[in-house]
Amino acid sequence: MHFKLPELTKRYYSIGEVADIFDVNTSLLRYWEKEFPKLHPKKNNKGNRAYTPKDIEQIHLVFHLVKERGFTIEGARKKLRENADDVAQEAEVVNRLMSIRERLMKLKREL
Protein backbone atom coordinates (compact mmCIF):
# COMPACT_ATOMS: atom_id res chain seq x y z
CA MET A 1 0.00 0.00 0.00
CA HIS A 2 1.59 3.25 -1.14
CA PHE A 3 0.02 6.62 -0.69
CA LYS A 4 0.58 9.61 -2.93
CA LEU A 5 0.06 12.96 -1.22
CA PRO A 6 -2.20 15.15 -3.39
CA GLU A 7 -1.38 18.74 -4.23
CA LEU A 8 -2.27 20.88 -1.23
CA THR A 9 -3.84 24.11 -2.48
CA LYS A 10 -5.62 25.42 0.59
CA ARG A 11 -4.11 27.33 3.49
CA TYR A 12 -5.91 25.28 6.15
CA TYR A 13 -7.66 21.91 6.23
CA SER A 14 -10.13 20.52 8.76
CA ILE A 15 -9.48 17.24 10.56
CA GLY A 16 -12.17 15.62 8.41
CA GLU A 17 -10.49 16.76 5.21
CA VAL A 18 -7.11 15.46 6.41
CA ALA A 19 -8.66 12.15 7.43
CA ASP A 20 -10.17 11.87 3.94
CA ILE A 21 -6.82 12.64 2.30
CA PHE A 22 -5.17 9.73 4.14
CA ASP A 23 -8.29 7.52 4.30
CA VAL A 24 -8.01 7.20 8.10
CA ASN A 25 -10.31 8.00 11.02
CA THR A 26 -10.16 11.39 12.70
CA SER A 27 -9.50 9.56 15.97
CA LEU A 28 -6.25 8.21 14.51
CA LEU A 29 -5.12 11.74 13.65
CA ARG A 30 -5.90 12.89 17.20
CA TYR A 31 -3.98 9.89 18.56
CA TRP A 32 -0.96 10.62 16.36
CA GLU A 33 -1.09 14.21 17.52
CA LYS A 34 -0.55 12.99 21.10
CA GLU A 35 2.21 10.57 20.11
CA PHE A 36 4.28 12.77 17.76
CA PRO A 37 5.47 16.12 19.14
CA LYS A 38 5.80 17.74 15.69
CA LEU A 39 2.10 17.23 14.96
CA HIS A 40 0.42 20.27 16.44
CA PRO A 41 -2.30 21.81 14.28
CA LYS A 42 -3.78 25.14 15.29
CA LYS A 43 -6.98 24.96 17.32
CA ASN A 44 -9.71 27.57 17.64
CA ASN A 45 -11.63 28.36 20.85
CA LYS A 46 -13.93 25.40 20.24
CA GLY A 47 -10.97 23.05 19.80
CA ASN A 48 -11.45 22.57 16.06
CA ARG A 49 -8.17 21.78 14.36
CA ALA A 50 -6.80 23.67 11.36
CA TYR A 51 -4.05 21.79 9.56
CA THR A 52 -1.57 23.63 7.35
CA PRO A 53 0.10 21.94 4.37
CA LYS A 54 3.22 21.67 6.58
CA ASP A 55 1.19 19.80 9.23
CA ILE A 56 -0.12 17.49 6.52
CA GLU A 57 3.42 16.80 5.31
CA GLN A 58 4.34 15.77 8.87
CA ILE A 59 1.30 13.47 8.98
CA HIS A 60 2.41 12.04 5.65
CA LEU A 61 5.78 11.09 7.19
CA VAL A 62 4.06 9.37 10.11
CA PHE A 63 1.65 7.65 7.70
CA HIS A 64 4.57 6.49 5.55
CA LEU A 65 6.38 4.94 8.51
CA VAL A 66 3.42 3.45 10.35
CA LYS A 67 1.04 2.42 7.57
CA GLU A 68 3.37 1.79 4.63
CA ARG A 69 6.56 0.61 6.29
CA GLY A 70 4.97 -1.11 9.30
CA PHE A 71 6.81 0.74 12.06
CA THR A 72 5.41 0.75 15.58
CA ILE A 73 4.48 4.14 17.02
CA GLU A 74 7.62 4.09 19.18
CA GLY A 75 9.76 3.02 16.21
CA ALA A 76 8.32 5.75 14.00
CA ARG A 77 8.82 8.35 16.73
CA LYS A 78 12.45 7.28 17.13
CA LYS A 79 13.07 7.24 13.35
CA LEU A 80 11.61 10.75 12.97
CA ARG A 81 13.62 12.01 15.93
CA GLU A 82 16.89 10.60 14.58
CA ASN A 83 16.44 10.85 10.78
CA ALA A 84 13.49 13.07 9.86
CA ASP A 85 15.25 14.30 6.72
CA ASP A 86 15.92 10.73 5.57
CA VAL A 87 12.29 9.78 6.13
CA ALA A 88 11.10 12.83 4.16
CA GLN A 89 13.51 12.02 1.33
CA GLU A 90 12.40 8.38 1.26
CA ALA A 91 8.71 9.35 1.21
CA GLU A 92 9.41 11.76 -1.66
CA VAL A 93 11.24 9.04 -3.63
CA VAL A 94 8.30 6.68 -3.10
CA ASN A 95 5.91 9.40 -4.34
CA ARG A 96 8.01 10.00 -7.44
CA LEU A 97 8.24 6.30 -8.19
CA MET A 98 4.47 5.96 -7.82
CA SER A 99 3.98 8.84 -10.29
CA ILE A 100 6.34 7.18 -12.77
CA ARG A 101 4.53 3.87 -12.32
CA GLU A 102 1.18 5.53 -12.98
CA ARG A 103 2.50 7.11 -16.17
CA LEU A 104 3.97 3.83 -17.34
CA MET A 105 0.71 2.00 -16.66
CA LYS A 106 -1.17 4.65 -18.63
CA LEU A 107 1.25 4.28 -21.54
CA LYS A 108 0.86 0.51 -21.42
CA ARG A 109 -2.94 0.82 -21.59
CA GLU A 110 -2.67 3.18 -24.55
CA LEU A 111 -0.47 0.77 -26.49
Secondary structure, DSSP 8 states (H G I E B T S, - for coil): ---------SS-B-HHHHHHHHT--HHHHHHHHHH-TT---EE-TT--EEB-HHHHHHHHHHHIIIIIS---HHHHHHHHHHHHHHHHHHHHHHHHHHHHHHHHHHHHHH-
